[in-house]
Amino acid sequence: MLTTIVKKISTKIELTTIEKEAPETYTFKFKVPDKIKWEPGAYAHFLNNDLSNGQKVSKKEVREFSIMTHPDEKTLGFTTRIRQDASNFKSGLLKLKPGDKIRMFKMGNHLKSKHSPNHRVFISMGVGIATFRPFILEQQKDTASEQLITNINIDRSGEFVYASELNKYANPQLKNIFVTKRDDLYKNIEQCTSHPHNTYYVVGSQTFNEAIGKYLKEQNIPERQIIFDKHS
């Protein structure tokens, strides 16, 4: 039953490249099917095979990932950690070769806001920064935009995903901050809270999101100005 449903609602996507972003961190890029459309902040569910050989769908073979590419890049990608003790799903991803197909379905977007804030503060843990990359590219293409972005990422390893690329985009409207210690993270967030109308976008594990949400509320940031997502 589950396999039949997934076949009906999913779309095959063809792998083009696998790129190593940092130790144990990989980006998978696919051709974009004509009917697939998305906006910055989008996510989708991915099944690591195409169900063409009689495979059955198992929930263990499905993951939700943020789409790290901007629609204008004409490719659809996600970035994830794959450690030595990785799940069968993630280790299976590394076995894929260009031309292989997997399936995607159930796209959504947790980060849509009802208004367009003038200053967005992006707070992410590790590969959670993947969610924010399309927003930054969107800002870069709109040269007339007055929107400000402060992009804060914490990674204890010091191996920051996309850091080289995003630092090339830095300008008076985009500030990138990469830290390895939680104290430094909070110090940089605190500097942002002096502006009462900032909107905060938080992407990380459930524990990370809860901690950052609690801290922001302690700084008297209204709940309506805090938007959460989580990464896999």
C-alpha positions as CSV (number, residue, x, y, z in Angstrom):
1,M,0.0,0.0,0.0
2,L,2.7,2.5,1.0
3,T,4.8,1.7,-2.1
4,T,1.8,2.2,-4.3
5,I,1.0,5.6,-2.7
6,V,4.6,6.8,-3.0
7,K,4.8,5.8,-6.6
8,K,1.8,7.9,-7.3
9,I,2.8,11.1,-5.5
10,S,6.6,11.0,-6.1
11,T,8.8,12.2,-9.0
12,K,11.9,10.5,-10.3
13,I,15.0,12.7,-10.3
14,E,18.3,11.9,-12.0
15,L,21.6,12.4,-10.2
16,T,24.2,14.6,-11.9
17,T,26.9,15.1,-9.3
18,I,28.1,14.3,-5.8
19,E,30.2,17.1,-4.3
20,K,32.2,16.8,-1.0
21,E,31.7,20.0,0.9
22,A,33.6,19.2,4.0
23,P,34.7,16.0,5.9
24,E,31.7,13.6,6.0
25,T,29.6,16.2,4.3
26,Y,28.2,15.8,0.7
27,T,26.0,17.7,-1.7
28,F,23.8,15.6,-4.1
29,K,22.6,17.5,-7.2
30,F,19.9,16.3,-9.6
31,K,18.3,17.4,-12.9
32,V,15.1,19.4,-12.3
33,P,11.9,17.7,-13.7
34,D,9.7,20.2,-15.5
35,K,6.9,20.0,-13.0
36,I,9.1,20.6,-9.9
37,K,9.0,24.2,-8.6
38,W,10.2,25.6,-5.3
39,E,11.1,28.7,-3.4
40,P,14.0,29.5,-1.0
41,G,13.4,27.6,2.3
42,A,11.8,24.6,0.7
43,Y,12.3,21.0,1.7
44,A,11.2,17.7,0.3
45,H,11.2,14.0,1.1
46,F,13.6,11.8,-0.7
47,L,13.6,8.0,-1.3
48,N,17.0,6.6,-2.1
49,N,15.9,4.4,-5.0
50,D,13.5,4.8,-7.9
51,L,11.3,1.8,-7.2
52,S,11.9,0.4,-10.7
53,N,13.0,-3.0,-9.7
54,G,10.2,-4.1,-7.4
55,Q,11.6,-2.5,-4.3
56,K,9.2,-1.8,-1.4
57,V,9.1,1.5,0.4
58,S,10.3,1.5,4.0
59,K,10.2,4.6,6.2
60,K,13.8,4.0,7.0
61,E,14.6,4.7,3.3
62,V,13.0,8.1,3.3
63,R,14.5,11.4,4.6
64,E,13.5,15.0,4.6
65,F,16.1,17.5,3.4
66,S,16.2,21.2,2.7
67,I,16.7,22.1,-0.9
68,M,20.0,24.0,-0.9
69,T,19.9,25.2,-4.5
70,H,18.2,28.3,-5.8
71,P,15.7,27.7,-8.6
72,D,17.7,29.9,-11.0
73,E,20.6,27.4,-10.7
74,K,18.6,24.9,-12.8
75,T,19.6,22.1,-10.5
76,L,18.0,20.6,-7.4
77,G,20.3,19.7,-4.5
78,F,20.6,18.8,-0.9
79,T,23.5,18.6,1.5
80,T,23.9,16.1,4.3
81,R,26.4,14.6,6.8
82,I,27.4,11.0,6.1
83,R,29.5,9.6,8.9
84,Q,31.3,6.3,9.0
85,D,28.4,4.8,11.0
86,A,25.8,6.1,8.7
87,S,22.4,4.7,8.3
88,N,21.6,2.4,5.3
89,F,19.8,5.3,3.7
90,K,22.8,7.7,3.8
91,S,25.4,5.0,3.0
92,G,23.2,4.1,0.0
93,L,23.4,7.7,-1.2
94,L,27.1,7.5,-1.6
95,K,26.7,4.4,-3.8
96,L,24.7,6.4,-6.3
97,K,26.4,7.3,-9.6
98,P,25.6,10.1,-12.1
99,G,22.6,8.9,-14.1
100,D,21.0,7.0,-11.3
101,K,17.6,8.0,-10.2
102,I,15.8,8.4,-6.8
103,R,12.4,9.7,-5.9
104,M,11.2,12.9,-4.2
105,F,7.8,13.9,-2.9
106,K,5.9,15.9,-0.4
107,M,7.6,19.3,-0.8
108,G,6.9,22.0,1.7
109,N,8.3,25.2,3.3
110,H,8.5,26.0,7.0
111,L,10.2,29.3,6.5
112,K,7.6,31.3,4.6
113,S,6.8,34.5,6.5
114,K,3.6,36.5,6.2
115,H,5.6,39.7,5.8
116,S,9.0,40.6,4.3
117,P,11.3,41.6,7.1
118,N,13.9,44.3,6.4
119,H,16.5,42.4,8.4
120,R,16.6,38.6,8.6
121,V,18.9,36.8,11.1
122,F,19.7,33.3,10.0
123,I,20.9,31.0,12.9
124,S,22.0,27.5,11.9
125,M,23.9,24.5,13.2
126,G,26.2,22.6,10.9
127,V,24.6,21.6,7.6
128,G,21.4,23.5,8.7
129,I,23.0,26.4,6.7
130,A,21.8,24.5,3.6
131,T,18.3,25.9,4.2
132,F,19.6,29.5,4.0
133,R,21.9,29.3,1.0
134,P,19.0,29.9,-1.5
135,F,17.8,33.0,0.5
136,I,21.3,34.4,0.2
137,L,21.4,33.8,-3.5
138,E,18.0,35.4,-3.9
139,Q,19.3,38.5,-2.1
140,Q,22.4,38.6,-4.3
141,K,20.3,38.7,-7.5
142,D,18.1,41.5,-6.3
143,T,20.5,44.4,-6.4
144,A,17.7,46.9,-5.5
145,S,16.7,45.1,-2.4
146,E,17.2,46.9,0.9
147,Q,16.9,43.7,2.9
148,L,19.7,42.9,5.3
149,I,20.8,39.4,6.2
150,T,23.0,38.3,9.2
151,N,23.9,34.7,8.6
152,I,25.3,33.0,11.8
153,N,26.4,29.4,11.6
154,I,28.0,27.2,14.4
155,D,30.0,24.1,13.7
156,R,32.2,22.7,16.4
157,S,34.5,21.0,13.9
158,G,35.4,24.4,12.2
159,E,34.7,22.8,8.8
160,F,32.0,25.2,7.7
161,V,29.8,24.3,4.9
162,Y,29.6,26.8,2.0
163,A,31.8,29.2,3.9
164,S,34.2,30.0,1.0
165,E,31.2,30.6,-1.4
166,L,29.1,32.7,1.0
167,N,32.0,34.8,2.1
168,K,32.5,35.9,-1.5
169,Y,28.9,37.4,-1.4
170,A,29.5,39.4,1.8
171,N,28.6,43.1,1.4
172,P,27.0,45.8,3.5
173,Q,23.7,43.9,3.2
174,L,25.1,40.4,4.0
175,K,27.1,39.6,7.0
176,N,28.4,36.0,7.5
177,I,29.5,34.8,10.9
178,F,31.0,31.4,11.5
179,V,31.7,30.2,15.0
180,T,32.8,27.0,16.8
181,K,31.7,27.8,20.4
182,R,28.2,28.2,21.8
183,D,29.3,31.3,23.8
184,D,30.3,33.1,20.6
185,L,27.1,32.1,19.0
186,Y,25.1,33.7,21.8
187,K,27.2,36.9,21.7
188,N,26.6,37.4,18.0
189,I,22.9,36.7,18.4
190,E,22.8,39.2,21.3
191,Q,24.2,41.9,19.1
192,C,21.3,41.4,16.7
193,T,18.6,41.6,19.4
194,S,19.3,45.4,19.8
195,H,17.2,45.8,16.7
196,P,13.6,45.2,17.7
197,H,12.2,44.4,14.3
198,N,14.6,41.6,13.2
199,T,13.1,38.3,12.2
200,Y,15.0,35.2,13.3
201,Y,15.1,32.0,11.3
202,V,16.5,29.0,13.3
203,V,17.6,25.7,11.7
204,G,19.2,22.9,13.7
205,S,18.4,19.8,15.8
206,Q,15.3,19.9,18.0
207,T,17.6,20.5,21.0
208,F,19.4,23.4,19.3
209,N,16.1,25.0,18.2
210,E,14.7,24.8,21.7
211,A,17.8,26.4,23.2
212,I,18.0,29.2,20.7
213,G,14.2,29.8,20.9
214,K,14.5,30.0,24.7
215,Y,17.4,32.4,24.5
216,L,15.6,34.7,22.0
217,K,12.5,34.8,24.2
218,E,14.7,35.7,27.2
219,Q,15.9,38.7,25.1
220,N,12.2,39.7,24.7
221,I,11.9,38.7,21.1
222,P,8.2,38.1,20.2
223,E,7.3,34.6,19.1
224,R,6.0,36.0,15.8
225,Q,9.5,37.1,15.0
226,I,11.0,33.6,15.5
227,I,10.6,31.0,12.7
228,F,11.9,27.4,13.1
229,D,13.0,24.6,10.9
230,K,15.0,21.4,11.5
231,H,17.6,19.5,9.4
232,S,18.5,15.9,9.0
